[in-house]
């Protein structure tokens, strides 16, 4: 009887890993039952999330993807050239695109030991990404572990040096009030200046953010309200930046209509105050 060849022992690789999913997915699914046409919209949004990792083996040979329901895991070896920058770009376009479609995402990007094949994804890096997404992100934001900066510098593009690559990566990283870095998908600086979004369309985009805030601040659950209060703060900050521009500021002179539209967006002050009181009451009762 012929002996079977021994399988090579599996080993972890150092990999960049993204774990991301929908905020409020259970409620989205429930809505598909009450509103059947919403299923088409939800499936299109799920396809948009899956498109974060286009299966382009020629460009990113070490890319691996695992997609289940509303969750996606994407990883690359740490030596993949400029992988951090391109993955951040894909995350940015996906998050903004989903906001325009009426959905919010939460996730985390980190680096560490991981085994990721067509069949399996396992390792400390996945555990850490899931921990960051579920325990640290809390709000509708994608947390970016600062460890990826070192990876980006070490595996920079041939067209950049380490400093250029680091600067490009840091452009996508905004420090939040809790000291964590995340991708800012609300401010003009991030959506237009860094991502290259349409300046003329930015007021309509910010209006859509406001629509999500407005709906979210009416939720019954305090833990959900806390998430939308966070988004409300980002939304108000984006409006306040424009309101604070002097009358002779170049942007105000070049884009007067856009400034007027942004300055007249609703602020939902009373709704946010009521939501905040509910959150505080829940915290005191716990």
Buried (B, 14 or more C-beta within 10 A) or exposed (E): EEEEEEEEEEEBBBBBBBBBBBBBBEEBBEBBEEEEEBBEBBEEBBEBBBBBBEEEEEEBEBBBBBBEEBBBBBBBBBEBBBBBBBBBBBBBBBBBBBBEEBBBBBBBBBBBBBBBEEEEBBBEBBBBBBBBBBEBBBBBBBBBBEBBBBBBBEBBBEEBEEEBBBEBBBBBBBEBEEEBBBBBBBBBBBBBEBBEBEBEEBBEBBBBBBEBBBEBBBBEEBEBBBBBBBBBBBBBEBBEBBEEBEEEEEBBEEBEEBBEBBBEBEBBEEBBEBBBEBBEEBEEEE
